[in-house]
């Protein structure tokens, strides 16, 4: 996948096993280049209302 820093216009290639930490001020976009699985952890937990689909994904 490619992580795009929208403020700086920089692109960072993220490969399997890479840990990339964002803070609440990072304006970014993730561009997948193949089928991928992601793990996102929010600390503190996101206060937004979430809907879980039947496959377990969150909308």
Secondary structure, 3 states (H helix, E strand, C coil): CEEEECCCCEEEECCCCCCCCCCCCCCEEEECCCCCCCCCCCCCCCCCCCCECCCCCEC
